[in-house]
Amino acid sequence: MVFRKPFARRVLFAAVASGTALLGPGLAAQAQPAPPAPPTCSAADLAGIMSGITAATSVYLFTNPPVNDFFTSLKDVPAEEKRAALQAYVDANPQVKADLQGIRQPAVDFRNRCG
């Protein structure tokens, strides 16, 4: 049996076209990003947010030794004095206050969304 090149090309083209028609939509659907999951209010979500805040706070304190030293110095201070010292510190250091508020913002967002 002898095949001529034009016939073989047509068969090959038909096979490729059929495969593309069958697989194309599936591949295109896989290439599109999935829509973001809606925010949920589960305990697991809150735990994930709080663990992220804890990690970010740790990094912040390690990379800002004076801030770390201040918070470390509050360890044995009575609660009333601690609140007053903290308020005085953030009043004197507005950038630190803004940084820490930014780190804690995901918890605020969670509580506003979930109650």
N, C-alpha and C positions, 0 to 999 in steps of 0.2 A: 504494500500500500504506500503510495507516494503522496505526501502533502505538499501543497504549494504554499509559499510564504504568505501570500495575501490571506488565504483561508486560515492558516495558523494564527496570523495576527488578529483576525476577526474573532476567533475562538478565545484567544487570550484576552482581548479587549472585553468580550462579553463576560468572561469569568471575573475580571477585575471590576467591571461595572456592576455586576450582580453582587459581588462582595461588598462593594462600597455602598450600594443601595441597602443592603441588609445590615451592615455594621455602622454605616455613617451616622444615622440618628442616635444610636447608642453611644458612640464615641463623642458626638457633639454634646449629648446630655451629661456625660461624665466630665467634659471639659469645663462646663459652667459651674461656678462656685455655688455651693448650697446656700440658701438664704440663712441669715443668722437666726439662731434659736431664740425664741422669746425669753425675756428675763423671767426667772422664777424666784420664788421666795422660800425655798426650802432651807432647812437647817444646814444641809450640805453646801448650799450656795453661800450662806452666811459664813460658815467655817472656812470656805475657800477664800472669801474676801478678807476675813480677819487674818488668815495666815499670810496673805499677800501684804497686808498692812504691817504685820509684825516683821516680816522679812525686810520690807522697805524701810521701816523705822530702824532696824538693826543696821542696815547699810548706811543710812543717813548718820546715825550716831557714830559709827566707826569712821566715817569719812569727815566728820566734824568734831574733832576731839574736844574743843571747848564746850560744845553743847552736851556731849557725852559726859564730860566732867561735871557740868552743872547738874544734870539729871542724876548722876551717880551720887552727888553730894546730898541729895534729898532722901537718901535711903532711910535714915533713922530720924528724920525730922517729923514731929507731930503733924497730923493732918491739917489743922488750921494754919500753922506756920508754913506748911508745904504749899497750900493754896496761895497764900500771900506771896511767897517767894517765887512761885511759878508765874503769877500775874505780873509781878515786878520784872521778872526776866523777859517775858514775851513783850511787855511794854517797851523795854529797853532794846529789844532785838526783834523788830517787826519782820525781818526776812526769815528768821527762824520760825516765827509764828506762822507765816505764810507757807513755808516749806512743810511744816508739820500738818497744817490744815490740808494742804494738797495731798499729802500721803494718806490722810484719814478720809478724804472725800468719797472714796468708794463705799465706806460704811454709811456715811450720811446719805448718799444716793440710795443705798439699799433700804435704809430705814424710811426714807421719803416714799419710795416705791412700794414697800411691803408693810409699812406700819410698825 
